């Protein structure tokens, strides 16, 4: 089907002469955005019968699979894998005021400080975002957080409010990233304990848990996080205090 084109759809029941027709117009969907590569290098491929990483150009690696992560994508393309603007396929630009622009995804990211201030690298936050759902553990059961809980400086929403009030990098539309957005800056070429991120562009990074804005579908007290010691994504209770890195635009 072609976007913006109108079609007539006719349905007829099996063994029946009755039918019904309806017209539908195909919507033009917005682009889902450009994805970053993973950061896996040309020396981090597998071969049969071993967990030891080998050169992706080796016979053993290509015999196992000729499209392994380290063989394809921006990281493997000489036209996009220069290291001057980020490791391999990553491409970043520094923004005055303490931010980084991702030239691939179009997202702008907060860079943490080490000055003990509002955005200090050591600060952690709970992740309550609604007074209408049970998100807070009170020691015996989950209860609805109060607006005071949500607006607290030690909660993600309160932190977002404070950063927007500070007009970070001349912008006041900062927010908590989705899990997919946060995972887009993970460098899977960095071994445990990380941090699995390009430290040249994201100094003061922590190799630990970072909250996202993505909620659990099944439980209101869960939200998704990205752990920057491994780069894996999982769920946990919102009352845990994790790190936060804000983003703007995109979504």
BAVO-623586 format. One record per residue: residue in one letter; y, x, z of N, C-alpha, C in turn. Coordinates in steps of 0.02 Angstrom, whole numbers, padded with zeros to 5 digits, always signed. Each point is the difference from the previous one (the first is absolute). Layout:
BEGIN
AYXZYXZYXZ;...
This chain:
BEGIN
X-00060+00041+00000+00060-00041+00000+00063+00043+00000;X+00053-00027-00029+00063+00037-00006+00051-00028+00049;X+00035+00045+00033+00050-00021+00049+00053-00044-00031;X+00023-00049+00036+00052-00049-00018-00022-00049-00054;X-00063+00004-00023-00026-00046-00051-00030-00061+00034;X+00010-00059-00030-00028-00062+00027-00065-00018-00036;X-00051-00016+00039-00065-00018-00027-00019-00070+00024;X-00042-00034-00040-00028-00064+00020-00073+00010+00019;X-00017-00020+00061-00068+00008+00026-00032-00069+00005;X-00059-00008-00030-00035-00064+00001-00067+00008+00035;X-00013-00042+00050-00063+00002+00037-00040-00064-00014;X-00064+00009-00018-00044-00057-00012-00061+00007+00043;X-00018-00052+00037-00057+00002+00045-00065+00005-00039;X-00050+00035+00028-00064+00009-00033-00034-00068-00010;X-00021-00014-00062-00033-00063-00015+00045-00060+00004;X+00065+00012-00003+00048-00054+00007+00048+00001-00059;X+00025-00057-00018+00047-00004-00056+00072+00005+00024;X+00010-00007+00065+00068+00002+00028+00025+00072+00002;X+00064+00008-00011+00030+00066+00003+00072-00006+00025;X+00026+00057+00022+00069+00001+00024+00033+00064-00022;X+00061-00006-00024+00035+00059-00025+00063+00013+00042;X+00018+00063+00001+00060+00019+00037+00030+00062-00034;X+00065+00007+00003+00032+00059-00028+00018+00049+00055;X-00010+00063-00013+00017+00053+00048+00040+00054-00036;X+00046+00029+00036+00038+00056-00027-00018+00063+00038;X-00018+00052-00036-00021+00063+00032+00062+00036+00025;X-00001+00016+00065+00057+00034+00030-00001+00074-00017;X+00059+00029-00005+00006+00072-00010+00002+00032+00068;X-00052+00038+00017-00004+00030+00065+00039+00065+00003;X+00031+00011+00057+00037+00063+00009-00048+00058+00007;X+00023+00059-00018-00041+00059+00006-00019+00012+00073;X-00061+00024+00011-00022+00014+00068+00024+00068+00024;X+00035+00037-00043+00027+00064+00021-00044+00058-00019;X+00029+00060+00002-00036+00061-00018-00032+00030+00062;X-00060+00024-00006-00036+00028+00057+00004+00076+00000;X+00004+00028+00060-00006+00072+00007-00073+00021-00008;X-00009+00064-00017-00067+00028+00001-00017+00018+00073;X-00058+00029+00011-00025+00009+00068+00015+00067+00032;X+00018+00050-00041+00011+00067+00028-00062+00044-00002;X-00057-00027-00023-00061+00040-00007+00011+00052-00054;X-00017+00063+00014+00015+00055-00045-00059+00015-00047;X+00011+00047-00045-00050+00019-00050-00056+00042+00030;X+00004+00014+00065-00054+00037+00034-00037-00044+00049;X+00010-00066-00004-00029-00045+00049-00045-00053-00032;X-00048+00023-00040-00048-00044-00032-00069+00012+00030;X-00045-00047-00012-00069+00004+00026-00049+00018-00055;X-00057+00026+00021-00056+00011-00045-00063-00028+00033;X-00051-00011-00039-00061-00032+00025-00032+00041+00056;X-00024-00035+00052-00039+00031+00053+00039+00040+00050;X+00067-00008+00002+00040+00040+00046+00064-00037+00018;X+00023+00011+00063+00064-00027+00021+00055+00052-00005;X-00017+00059-00024+00049+00053-00007+00044-00012-00061;X+00065+00002+00008+00046-00011-00055+00001+00060-00046;X+00003-00013-00065+00000+00053-00051+00055-00013-00050;X+00012+00049-00044+00049-00009-00053-00019-00058-00045;X+00049-00041-00017-00014-00058-00041-00021+00019-00071;X+00016+00061-00020-00018+00024-00066-00071+00028-00003;X-00033+00005+00057-00067+00029+00003-00051-00046-00033;X-00054+00031-00024-00053-00038-00034-00031-00050+00047;X-00009+00019+00063-00031-00045+00048+00042-00062+00013;X+00066+00009+00002+00045-00057+00012+00000-00048-00059;X+00007+00027-00060+00002-00043-00059-00067-00033-00013;X-00055+00034+00018-00066-00030-00009-00009-00060+00046;X+00028+00003+00060-00005-00055+00047+00040-00060-00024;X+00063+00013-00018+00044-00054-00024+00062+00033-00032;X+00013-00016-00061+00054+00032-00037+00068-00033+00012;X+00002-00050+00043+00063-00033+00016+00011-00002+00076;X-00018+00055+00033+00014+00004+00072+00075+00001+00012;X+00020-00017+00061+00070-00007+00017+00041+00061-00020;X-00026+00059+00014+00036+00061-00014+00005+00018-00074;X-00033-00039-00042+00000+00013-00072+00048-00043-00040;X+00024-00054+00031+00039-00049-00038+00065-00018+00037;X+00044-00035-00035+00061-00024+00031+00057+00050-00001;X+00054-00018+00035+00060+00042+00002-00014+00068+00030;X-00045+00003+00049-00015+00064+00033-00032+00050-00047;X-00038-00025-00050-00035+00044-00046+00038+00013-00065;X+00055-00035-00010+00038+00004-00062+00054+00053+00006;X-00002+00051-00043+00048+00055+00005+00072-00024-00012;X+00008-00058-00031+00067-00026-00012+00030-00032+00062;X-00042-00017+00049+00025-00035+00059-00019+00034+00066;X-00036+00056-00003-00026+00028+00063+00036+00063+00023;X+00063+00008-00022+00039+00056+00026+00016-00010+00073;X+00008+00055+00037+00010-00005+00073+00073+00004+00022;X+00046+00000-00047+00070+00008+00020+00029-00063+00031;X-00026-00058-00018+00026-00063+00027-00051-00037+00042;X-00049+00036+00025-00054-00031+00039-00066+00030-00023;X-00049-00001+00043-00065+00029-00017-00032-00037-00059;X-00022+00039-00049-00036-00027-00058+00035-00061-00029;X-00033-00058-00002+00028-00059-00032+00053-00037+00039;X+00009+00016+00063+00054-00031+00039+00067+00024-00027;X+00049-00043+00001+00067+00018-00024+00052-00032+00045;X+00038+00043+00036+00048-00024+00049+00070+00029-00014;X+00050-00035+00024+00069+00024-00002+00030-00011+00069;X+00032+00052+00026+00033-00006+00066+00062-00044-00007;X+00010-00043+00050+00059-00044+00002+00042+00019+00061;X+00063+00011-00011+00045+00021+00054-00002-00050+00058;X-00009+00027+00060+00000-00042+00059-00067-00005+00035;X-00052+00030-00031-00066+00001+00033-00051-00047-00031;X-00002-00002-00067-00048-00043-00034-00029+00036-00060;X-00053-00029-00028-00033+00028-00059-00013-00057-00049;X+00018+00011-00063-00015-00048-00053-00065+00019-00034;X-00047-00047-00005-00062+00011-00037+00014-00019-00072;X-00001+00049-00045+00017-00011-00070-00055-00036-00038;X-00060-00003+00028-00056-00034-00034+00000-00075+00017;X+00003-00016+00064-00003-00070+00021+00068-00034+00004;X+00053+00040+00004+00067-00027+00007+00020-00016+00071;X-00044+00013+00048+00015-00014+00070+00042+00056+00031;X+00042-00018+00047+00038+00049+00039-00027-00001+00071;X-00012+00060+00027-00032+00007+00065+00045+00033+00051;X-00008-00022+00062+00032+00032+00057-00034+00067+00013;X+00040+00051+00017-00026+00064+00022+00013+00007+00074;X-00050+00018+00038+00006+00005+00072+00041+00061+00021;X+00031-00005+00059+00039+00055+00028-00037+00031+00059;X+00028+00053+00025-00027+00033+00060+00056+00013+00049;X+00046-00049+00005+00060+00009+00041+00002-00045+00061;X-00054-00038+00013-00001-00045+00057+00039-00064-00011;X+00026-00011-00061+00041-00058-00014-00040-00061-00021;X+00034-00046-00033-00029-00064-00020-00065+00009-00039;X-00001+00046-00047-00058+00008-00046-00043+00061+00017;X+00000+00019+00062-00038+00059+00020-00075-00008-00015;X-00031+00054-00020-00070+00000-00021-00048-00021+00055;X+00020+00007+00063-00046-00013+00056-00002-00073+00021;X+00045-00041-00026+00005-00069+00024-00052-00046-00031;X-00029-00043+00042-00051-00047-00023+00021-00071+00017;X-00034-00048-00032+00022-00070+00004-00059-00048-00001;X+00007-00056+00036-00046-00056-00009+00018-00034-00066;X-00039-00051-00019+00011-00030-00066-00001-00077+00002;X+00037-00029+00047+00006-00072+00004+00053-00024-00050;X-00014-00055-00036+00049-00024-00048+00008-00076-00002;X-00034-00036+00046+00006-00073-00001-00010-00028+00070;X+00045-00044+00020-00008-00035+00064-00046-00060-00007;X-00022-00014-00061-00041-00060-00012-00075+00014-00001;X-00019+00063+00011-00072+00016-00001-00017+00048+00056;X-00063-00004+00023-00023+00041+00056-00011+00072-00023;X+00046+00043+00016-00002+00070-00023-00001+00050+00058;X+00016-00023+00059+00010+00045+00057-00056-00008+00051;X-00030+00055+00020-00052+00000+00052+00034+00005+00068;X-00015-00049+00044+00032+00000+00066-00045+00025+00055;X-00057+00029-00019-00047+00027+00048-00063-00041+00007;X+00004-00063-00023-00059-00044+00003-00009-00042-00062;X+00054-00011-00037-00005-00040-00061+00060+00016-00045;X-00003-00024-00063+00056+00010-00046+00049-00058+00007;X+00064+00016+00004+00053-00050+00007+00053+00013-00054;X+00043-00050-00009+00055+00008-00047+00052+00047+00029;X+00022+00050-00038+00054+00043+00025+00066-00040+00004;X+00043+00020+00044+00066-00032+00004+00046+00033-00052;X+00057-00031-00012+00049+00031-00045+00024+00066+00029;X+00003+00004+00066+00019+00064+00032-00050+00054-00016;X-00065-00017+00001-00052+00048-00018+00010+00024-00072;X+00015-00046-00044+00006+00017-00071+00062+00042-00014;X+00054-00015+00035+00063+00036-00011+00005+00065+00038;X-00050+00015+00041+00002+00061+00042+00005+00063-00043;X+00034+00050+00027+00008+00063-00036-00066+00035-00009;X-00050-00018+00040-00067+00030-00004-00048-00042-00042;X+00026-00049-00037-00040-00040-00046+00025+00012-00071;X-00044-00008-00048+00016+00016-00070+00061-00039-00025;X+00004-00065+00015+00056-00041-00023+00066+00024+00030;X-00001+00016+00064+00059+00026+00033+00023+00066-00030;X-00048+00042-00018+00016+00064-00032+00031-00012-00069;X-00028-00045-00039+00028-00016-00065+00072-00024+00007;X+00013-00042+00048+00067-00026+00011+00049+00056+00016;X-00022+00046+00043+00044+00056+00020+00014+00047-00059;X-00051+00013-00041+00010+00045-00057+00046-00033-00052;X-00008-00064-00011+00044-00035-00047+00072-00001+00025;X+00009-00005+00065+00067+00002+00030+00032+00068-00009;X-00042+00052-00004+00025+00068-00008+00017+00016-00073;X-00018-00045-00046+00013+00009-00072-00030+00065-00026;X-00063+00010+00015-00035+00061-00019+00004+00012-00075;X+00023+00060-00018+00007+00020-00071+00040-00052-00040;X+00049-00030+00034+00046-00049-00029-00034-00066-00020;X-00055-00016+00034-00036-00062-00014-00016-00037+00065;X-00001-00066-00004-00015-00041+00059-00055-00051-00014;X-00045+00017-00047-00056-00045-00017-00067+00034+00013;X-00003+00041+00051-00063+00034+00018-00048-00050+00031;X-00065+00014-00008-00052-00045+00025-00063+00041+00013;X-00047-00032+00033-00066+00030+00010-00038-00005-00066;X-00033+00054-00022-00036-00003-00064-00065-00040+00006;X-00023-00025-00057-00067-00029-00002-00051+00057+00006;X-00062-00018+00013-00052+00052+00005-00008+00037-00066;X+00004-00035-00056-00006+00032-00065+00057+00048-00013;X+00061-00020+00019+00057+00044-00010-00007+00063+00043;X-00019-00009+00062-00008+00057+00045-00054+00047-00024;X-00055-00028-00025-00054+00042-00025+00020+00038-00063;X+00051-00024-00035+00020+00032-00063+00028+00070+00011;X+00021+00017+00060+00025+00068+00013-00050+00044+00036;X-00062-00025+00008-00053+00041+00030-00022+00053-00049;X-00005+00061+00023-00027+00056-00040-00071+00013+00023;X-00048-00025-00038-00070+00007+00018-00027+00070-00014;X+00041+00043-00027-00021+00069-00008+00008+00041+00063;X+00032-00028+00051+00010+00034+00064-00058-00017+00046;X-00030+00051+00029-00058-00010+00044+00021-00022+00070;X-00046-00031+00036+00009-00018+00070+00018+00062+00040;X+00047-00002+00046+00032-00059+00029+00067-00020-00031;X+00013+00025-00061+00061-00020-00034+00062+00037+00026;X+00058-00029-00007+00012-00067-00026-00012-00005-00075;X-00031-00054-00022-00017-00009-00070+00061-00028-00039;X+00049+00043-00007+00063-00018-00034+00032+00065-00022;X+00042-00001-00050+00034+00060-00023+00053+00020+00051;X-00017+00048+00042+00044+00019+00056+00065+00033-00024;X+00001+00025-00062+00062+00029-00026+00054-00053-00010;X-00022-00061-00015+00047-00055-00011+00004-00047+00059;X-00052+00001+00041-00001-00042+00060-00011+00044+00062;X+00051+00039+00018-00006+00042+00060-00006-00043+00063;X-00022+00031+00053-00008-00034+00065-00050-00057-00003;X-00048+00005-00047-00050-00053-00007-00054+00008+00053;X-00029-00056+00020-00054-00002+00048-00066-00016-00034;X-00053+00036+00017-00066-00015-00027-00035-00052+00043;X+00027-00061-00001-00025-00051+00046+00010-00070-00030;X-00004-00051+00044+00003-00070-00021+00072-00021-00015;X+00009-00035-00057+00065-00028-00019-00009-00074-00016;X+00041-00042+00030-00004-00072-00012+00024-00019-00070;X-00029-00054-00026+00025-00031-00061+00020-00072+00016;X+00031-00033-00049+00020-00070+00008-00055-00048-00021;X-00057+00026-00022-00054-00042-00026-00040-00030+00058;X-00002-00067+00005-00036-00032+00055-00074-00007-00016;X-00040-00010+00051-00070-00018-00010-00003-00073-00021;X-00045-00016-00046-00008-00069-00022-00034-00041+00055;X-00047+00031+00036-00040-00038+00047+00025-00003+00071;X+00041+00049+00021+00021+00002+00070+00074+00018+00004;X+00039-00043+00031+00073+00010+00004+00018+00062+00041;X-00045+00021+00045+00016+00057+00043-00018+00066-00032;X-00026-00001-00062-00015+00061-00037+00052+00012-00055;X+00012+00063-00015+00039+00020-00058-00031+00064-00028;X+00015+00014-00063-00027+00060-00033+00041+00062+00017;X-00034+00055+00005+00033+00065+00009-00029+00051-00049;X+00036+00055-00008-00026+00057-00038-00001+00059+00048;X-00057+00034+00003-00006+00058+00044+00009+00064-00040;X+00054+00036+00014+00018+00058-00039-00034+00065+00023;X-00055-00007+00037-00043+00058+00012-00056+00002-00051;X-00018-00059-00027-00052-00006-00050+00025-00035-00063;X+00048-00045+00008+00023-00041-00056-00036-00066-00005;X-00040-00017+00050-00036-00064-00006+00042-00057+00027;X-00017-00060-00023+00037-00061+00016-00046-00047+00040;X+00026-00028+00054-00041-00044+00041+00045-00048+00039;X-00032-00043+00040+00034-00049+00042-00002+00020+00074;X+00051-00021+00037-00004+00008+00073+00049-00050+00032;X-00006-00004+00067+00042-00046+00038+00074+00020-00004;X+00043-00050-00009+00071+00012-00007+00032+00029+00063;X-00033-00008+00057+00030+00025+00062-00007+00075+00008;X-00039+00033-00044-00004+00073+00002+00066+00030-00025;X+00020+00055+00029+00061+00034-00020-00017+00055-00051;X+00021-00011-00062-00012+00047-00054+00067+00023-00030;X-00005+00051-00042+00060+00023-00035+00020-00050-00055;X+00062+00008-00024+00026-00043-00052+00041+00042-00049;X-00008-00012-00065+00043+00031-00050+00027-00056-00045;X+00065-00008-00001+00029-00056-00037+00008+00014-00074;X+00007-00054-00039+00006+00004-00072+00051-00052-00023;X+00024+00008-00060+00044-00051-00029-00015-00007-00074;X+00021-00058-00028-00013-00018-00070-00074-00009-00013;X-00017-00016-00061-00071-00011-00016-00023-00066+00028;X-00063+00001+00023-00034-00057+00031-00026-00050-00052;
